[in-house]
Amino acid sequence: MQVFEQNDQRYMGAALRLARRAAGRTSPNPMVGAVVVRGGRVVGRGYHARAGADHAEIAALREAGAAARGATLYVNLEPCSHFGRTPPCARAVIESGVARVVAGMIDPNPAVAGRGVQALRDAGIRVEAPVREEECRRLNEAFVKHVTRRLPFVTLKLAASLDGRIATATGDSRWVTGPAARRYVHRLRNELDAVMVGSGTVLADDPQLTCRLPGGRDPLRVVLDRRLRTPLTAKLVTQPHPERTVLITANDAPADRGKRLQDLGVQVWRFPVSRGRISFRRVLRKLARAGVLSVLLEGGAVTASRAISEKAVDKVLCFYAPKFIGAEGLPMVGDLGIERMRQCSQLEAPTVRRVGEDILVSAYL
């Protein structure tokens, strides 16, 4: 590998690390980091801190100042070429006088889709793309799905014993996994837009579904509750900001109960029922229209099996605790109707790592 290619890889890595600093803060925009390099020295750094704030390129070029002229700009996503809440970055890049731009990936947004790169090339700037594309796409996988399919990216989180049980026969599930795994889940809640559970989980555990990390951000709380069984005294209803709780229910769910919940500040979204179910796809589309790019699906078993059956899951995070519960315990996934091995969904790109005393298996569906 030539020296300039090694440098491109290295500086793109720096841009990716900067982009990750804003995880959970940029929605509905992507996470973007930028580095300006001149004469082998970094002269400017920046990242998109939140929606409505300066884009990464603007922040990095501002820090670089006059040193940007003749420099190389590294950015993990193609500079935008259209007016949104901020002016187009491609114009600012051209005006800065940089000689070369290295982009991690082409923007999948149809409003950009190569136009930024073309504008730079038309201005005489040399553009290299893509570089470390797979990492760049993984970083913004929720944004990619949202702008191309108008659906949020769904991550299914499961926590089970080594024999695949999420609770004992009595329903006791505190705690299957250890404190490190639970902290990891709170980091996910801090970074993803919404957390979703079934009404069974609400009735069994009365969860808060908040992020309990210092300085953390609470996700939108979504409950699949076809019959509006969520108690008026549930923590999801009585804790601060009840408007951040959304109950997904059927059109024919009790109107009086829905009104009482709404009077307490909770959002109630009604959907038609087909074959005894509310379509996951309908729910996800409405969440996407509300600006939700990513959903953390926390189960339980019935909700998990429904989401898998309806092909609504993009990624699976399964924590395994080093303990046995036994066959009488509750399984992590409900009935999928599978009779032959060839019917099983094959998970892709699996990885395995330790999280405290537990094992985390991550894969894509």
C-alpha positions as CSV (number, residue, x, y, z in Angstrom):
1,M,0.0,0.0,0.0
2,Q,1.4,3.4,-1.0
3,V,2.2,6.0,1.6
4,F,-0.7,8.3,0.5
5,E,-3.1,5.4,0.7
6,Q,-2.0,4.6,4.3
7,N,-2.4,8.2,5.2
8,D,-5.9,8.3,3.7
9,Q,-6.8,5.3,5.8
10,R,-5.4,6.8,9.0
11,Y,-7.0,10.2,8.6
12,M,-10.3,8.7,7.7
13,G,-10.1,6.8,10.9
14,A,-9.6,10.1,12.7
15,A,-12.7,11.5,10.9
16,L,-14.8,8.5,12.0
17,R,-13.7,8.8,15.6
18,L,-14.8,12.5,15.6
19,A,-18.1,11.6,14.0
20,R,-18.8,9.0,16.8
21,R,-18.6,11.8,19.5
22,A,-22.1,12.9,18.5
23,A,-23.8,9.5,18.6
24,G,-27.4,9.9,19.6
25,R,-27.4,13.7,19.0
26,T,-27.6,14.3,15.2
27,S,-30.8,12.6,14.2
28,P,-32.3,12.9,11.7
29,N,-28.9,13.8,10.3
30,P,-25.9,11.5,9.9
31,M,-22.9,11.4,12.1
32,V,-20.0,13.2,10.3
33,G,-16.5,14.0,11.3
34,A,-13.9,15.9,9.2
35,V,-10.1,16.5,9.4
36,V,-8.0,19.0,7.4
37,V,-4.4,17.9,6.8
38,R,-1.7,20.0,5.3
39,G,2.0,19.0,5.0
40,G,1.4,15.9,7.0
41,R,-0.1,17.9,9.9
42,V,-3.7,18.1,11.1
43,V,-4.7,21.8,11.0
44,G,-8.4,21.5,11.5
45,R,-10.9,19.1,13.1
46,G,-14.7,19.2,13.4
47,Y,-17.8,17.1,13.7
48,H,-21.5,17.6,13.4
49,A,-22.6,18.0,17.0
50,R,-26.4,18.1,16.6
51,A,-29.1,18.7,14.1
52,G,-29.1,22.3,13.1
53,A,-25.5,22.9,14.2
54,D,-22.6,23.4,11.7
55,H,-21.7,20.4,9.6
56,A,-18.4,18.7,10.2
57,E,-16.7,20.2,7.2
58,I,-17.6,23.8,8.2
59,A,-16.3,23.3,11.7
60,A,-13.0,21.7,10.5
61,L,-12.4,24.4,7.9
62,R,-13.1,27.2,10.4
63,E,-10.4,25.7,12.7
64,A,-8.0,25.4,9.8
65,G,-8.5,29.0,8.6
66,A,-6.0,30.0,5.9
67,A,-4.1,26.8,6.4
68,A,-6.9,25.0,4.5
69,R,-5.7,26.4,1.2
70,G,-3.9,23.6,-0.7
71,A,-4.8,21.1,2.1
72,T,-6.6,17.7,2.0
73,L,-10.0,17.4,3.6
74,Y,-11.0,14.0,5.0
75,V,-14.7,13.5,5.7
76,N,-16.6,10.2,6.3
77,L,-19.6,11.3,4.2
78,E,-19.7,13.1,0.9
79,P,-20.1,16.9,1.5
80,C,-23.7,18.0,0.9
81,S,-24.7,20.1,-2.1
82,H,-28.2,21.3,-1.1
83,F,-29.7,23.8,1.2
84,G,-31.3,22.3,4.3
85,R,-31.1,23.8,7.8
86,T,-27.6,24.9,6.9
87,P,-26.0,26.0,3.6
88,P,-24.4,23.4,1.3
89,C,-21.0,22.2,2.5
90,A,-19.6,21.7,-1.0
91,R,-19.7,25.4,-1.6
92,A,-17.8,26.2,1.6
93,V,-15.2,23.5,0.7
94,I,-14.6,25.0,-2.7
95,E,-14.3,28.5,-1.3
96,S,-11.8,27.3,1.3
97,G,-9.2,26.5,-1.3
98,V,-8.6,22.9,-0.4
99,A,-6.8,21.0,-3.1
100,R,-8.1,17.5,-2.4
101,V,-11.1,15.8,-0.7
102,V,-11.2,12.2,0.6
103,A,-14.8,11.0,1.3
104,G,-15.5,7.8,3.1
105,M,-18.7,7.1,1.2
106,I,-21.1,8.7,-1.3
107,D,-24.2,10.1,0.5
108,P,-27.2,7.7,0.0
109,N,-29.6,10.6,0.3
110,P,-31.2,11.1,-3.1
111,A,-31.0,14.9,-2.5
112,V,-27.2,14.6,-2.6
113,A,-26.2,11.2,-4.2
114,G,-22.9,12.2,-5.8
115,R,-23.8,15.8,-6.5
116,G,-21.5,17.1,-3.8
117,V,-18.6,15.1,-5.3
118,Q,-19.4,16.4,-8.8
119,A,-19.5,20.0,-7.6
120,L,-16.1,19.6,-6.1
121,R,-14.6,18.0,-9.2
122,D,-16.2,20.7,-11.4
123,A,-14.4,23.3,-9.3
124,G,-11.0,21.5,-10.0
125,I,-10.7,19.8,-6.6
126,R,-9.4,16.2,-6.7
127,V,-11.8,13.8,-5.0
128,E,-11.0,10.3,-3.7
129,A,-14.0,8.1,-2.7
130,P,-14.8,5.8,-1.2
131,V,-12.3,5.1,1.6
132,R,-13.1,2.7,4.5
133,E,-16.6,2.6,3.1
134,E,-17.9,-0.4,5.1
135,E,-17.0,1.3,8.4
136,C,-18.6,4.6,7.2
137,R,-21.8,2.8,6.3
138,R,-21.9,0.9,9.6
139,L,-21.5,4.1,11.5
140,N,-24.5,5.6,9.8
141,E,-26.5,2.5,9.1
142,A,-29.7,4.0,10.6
143,F,-29.4,7.1,8.4
144,V,-28.8,5.0,5.3
145,K,-31.9,2.9,5.9
146,H,-34.0,6.0,6.7
147,V,-33.1,8.0,3.6
148,T,-33.3,5.0,1.2
149,R,-36.3,3.1,2.6
150,R,-38.1,5.6,4.8
151,L,-37.9,3.1,7.8
152,P,-36.0,3.2,11.0
153,F,-33.1,0.8,11.7
154,V,-34.3,-1.8,14.3
155,T,-31.9,-3.4,16.7
156,L,-33.3,-6.3,18.7
157,K,-31.6,-6.6,22.1
158,L,-32.0,-9.9,24.0
159,A,-30.5,-11.0,27.3
160,A,-30.6,-14.7,28.3
161,S,-28.9,-17.5,30.1
162,L,-26.6,-19.8,28.3
163,D,-29.6,-22.1,27.7
164,G,-31.6,-19.3,26.1
165,R,-33.9,-18.4,29.0
166,I,-34.8,-14.8,29.8
167,A,-36.6,-15.5,33.1
168,T,-37.5,-18.3,35.5
169,A,-40.8,-20.0,35.3
170,T,-42.2,-17.5,37.8
171,G,-41.2,-14.6,35.5
172,D,-38.2,-13.5,37.7
173,S,-35.7,-11.8,35.4
174,R,-33.7,-9.5,37.7
175,W,-31.0,-9.9,36.8
176,V,-30.2,-12.3,34.0
177,T,-27.1,-10.4,33.0
178,G,-24.5,-8.5,35.0
179,P,-24.0,-4.7,35.6
180,A,-21.6,-4.2,32.6
181,A,-24.2,-5.6,30.2
182,R,-26.9,-3.3,31.7
183,R,-24.6,-0.3,31.4
184,Y,-24.1,-1.2,27.7
185,V,-27.9,-1.2,27.2
186,H,-28.1,2.3,28.8
187,R,-25.4,3.5,26.3
188,L,-27.6,2.1,23.5
189,R,-30.6,4.0,24.9
190,N,-28.4,7.1,24.9
191,E,-27.5,6.7,21.3
192,L,-30.7,5.4,19.6
193,D,-33.8,7.4,19.0
194,A,-36.5,5.1,20.4
195,V,-36.8,2.1,22.7
196,M,-39.7,-0.3,22.1
197,V,-41.2,-3.1,24.3
198,G,-44.5,-5.1,24.5
199,S,-47.2,-4.5,27.0
200,G,-46.3,-7.8,28.7
201,T,-42.9,-6.3,29.7
202,V,-44.6,-3.2,31.1
203,L,-47.0,-5.3,33.2
204,A,-44.3,-7.7,34.4
205,D,-41.4,-5.2,35.1
206,D,-42.9,-1.7,35.2
207,P,-39.8,-0.3,33.4
208,Q,-38.8,3.3,33.1
209,L,-37.0,2.8,29.7
210,T,-34.8,5.8,30.5
211,C,-31.0,6.3,30.1
212,R,-29.4,6.3,33.5
213,L,-25.9,7.5,32.4
214,P,-24.7,10.9,33.6
215,G,-25.5,13.4,30.9
216,G,-27.4,10.7,29.0
217,R,-30.4,11.3,26.7
218,D,-33.7,9.5,27.1
219,P,-35.1,7.9,24.0
220,L,-38.7,8.0,22.9
221,R,-40.5,5.2,24.7
222,V,-42.8,3.0,22.6
223,V,-45.1,0.3,23.9
224,L,-46.9,-2.2,21.7
225,D,-50.2,-2.3,23.6
226,R,-53.0,-3.5,21.4
227,R,-55.6,-3.5,24.2
228,L,-54.3,-0.6,26.2
229,R,-53.3,-2.7,29.2
230,T,-50.6,-0.2,30.4
231,P,-51.7,0.9,33.9
232,L,-52.4,4.5,34.6
233,T,-49.9,4.2,37.4
234,A,-47.1,2.7,35.3
235,K,-43.7,4.5,35.5
236,L,-43.9,5.2,31.7
237,V,-47.0,7.3,32.4
238,T,-46.2,8.9,35.7
239,Q,-42.5,9.8,35.3
240,P,-41.4,13.2,33.9
241,H,-42.2,13.9,30.2
242,P,-45.0,11.4,29.7
243,E,-45.3,12.9,26.2
244,R,-42.2,10.9,25.4
245,T,-44.2,7.7,25.8
246,V,-46.1,6.4,22.8
247,L,-48.6,3.6,23.2
248,I,-49.3,1.7,19.9
249,T,-52.8,0.3,20.1
250,A,-55.7,-0.9,17.9
251,N,-58.4,1.2,16.4
252,D,-60.9,-0.6,18.5
253,A,-59.1,-0.3,21.8
254,P,-61.2,1.3,24.6
255,A,-61.7,4.9,23.8
256,D,-62.3,6.0,27.4
257,R,-59.0,4.4,28.5
258,G,-57.1,6.0,25.6
259,K,-58.5,9.4,26.6
260,R,-57.4,8.9,30.3
261,L,-53.9,8.1,29.2
262,Q,-53.8,11.0,26.8
263,D,-55.0,13.3,29.6
264,L,-52.0,12.2,31.5
265,G,-49.8,13.3,28.6
266,V,-49.1,10.0,26.9
267,Q,-49.3,9.8,23.1
268,V,-51.8,7.1,21.9
269,W,-51.3,6.0,18.2
270,R,-54.1,3.8,16.8
271,F,-53.7,1.3,14.0
272,P,-55.9,-1.2,12.1
273,V,-55.6,-4.8,13.1
274,S,-55.1,-7.6,10.5
275,R,-55.1,-11.3,11.5
276,G,-55.0,-10.3,15.1
277,R,-51.9,-8.1,14.8
278,I,-50.9,-4.5,14.2
279,S,-48.4,-4.4,11.4
280,F,-44.8,-3.7,12.5
281,R,-44.2,-2.0,9.1
282,R,-47.1,0.5,9.7
283,V,-45.7,1.4,13.1
284,L,-42.2,1.8,11.9
285,R,-43.3,4.0,9.0
286,K,-45.1,6.3,11.3
287,L,-42.0,6.4,13.6
288,A,-39.9,7.3,10.6
289,R,-42.2,10.1,9.6
290,A,-41.9,11.4,13.2
291,G,-38.1,11.6,12.7
292,V,-37.1,8.4,14.4
293,L,-34.1,6.8,12.6
294,S,-33.2,4.0,15.1
295,V,-35.2,1.8,17.4
296,L,-34.0,-0.4,20.2
297,L,-36.4,-3.3,20.5
298,E,-36.1,-4.8,24.0
299,G,-38.6,-7.5,23.9
300,G,-40.0,-9.8,25.5
301,A,-40.2,-13.1,23.7
302,V,-43.5,-12.5,22.0
303,T,-42.5,-9.1,20.7
304,A,-39.2,-10.5,19.5
305,S,-40.8,-13.4,17.6
306,R,-43.3,-11.1,15.9
307,A,-40.6,-8.6,14.8
308,I,-38.4,-11.4,13.4
309,S,-41.4,-13.1,11.7
310,E,-42.3,-9.8,10.0
311,K,-38.7,-9.2,9.0
312,A,-38.6,-5.9,10.9
313,V,-35.3,-6.5,12.6
314,D,-32.0,-5.3,11.1
315,K,-29.5,-6.2,13.8
316,V,-29.5,-8.5,16.8
317,L,-27.6,-8.0,20.1
318,C,-27.8,-11.1,22.3
319,F,-26.2,-11.1,25.7
320,Y,-25.6,-14.5,27.2
321,A,-25.0,-14.8,30.9
322,P,-22.9,-17.7,32.2
323,K,-25.8,-19.5,34.0
324,F,-28.5,-22.1,33.4
325,I,-32.2,-21.5,34.2
326,G,-33.6,-24.8,32.7
327,A,-36.3,-25.8,30.4
328,E,-39.0,-24.5,32.7
329,G,-37.7,-20.9,32.2
330,L,-39.1,-18.5,29.6
331,P,-37.5,-18.6,26.2
332,M,-35.8,-15.5,24.7
333,V,-37.9,-15.8,21.4
334,G,-41.4,-17.0,21.0
335,D,-42.9,-19.3,18.3
336,L,-41.6,-18.6,14.8
337,G,-43.5,-21.4,13.1
338,I,-40.2,-23.0,11.8
339,E,-40.4,-26.7,11.0
340,R,-37.3,-27.2,8.8
341,M,-33.8,-25.8,9.2
342,R,-33.9,-24.3,5.8
343,Q,-36.6,-22.0,7.0
344,C,-34.3,-20.4,9.6
345,S,-33.1,-16.9,9.1
346,Q,-29.4,-16.8,8.6
347,L,-27.7,-14.1,10.6
348,E,-24.7,-12.3,8.9
349,A,-21.4,-10.8,10.0
350,P,-21.6,-12.3,13.5
351,T,-19.1,-11.0,16.1
352,V,-18.5,-12.2,19.7
353,R,-17.1,-10.2,22.6
354,R,-17.0,-10.2,26.4
355,V,-19.0,-7.5,28.3
356,G,-18.1,-7.9,31.9
357,E,-19.1,-11.4,33.0
358,D,-21.4,-11.9,30.0
359,I,-20.9,-12.7,26.3
360,L,-22.4,-10.4,23.6
361,V,-23.2,-11.9,20.1
362,S,-23.9,-9.3,17.5
363,A,-25.2,-10.0,14.0
364,Y,-27.3,-8.7,11.1
365,L,-30.5,-10.1,9.8
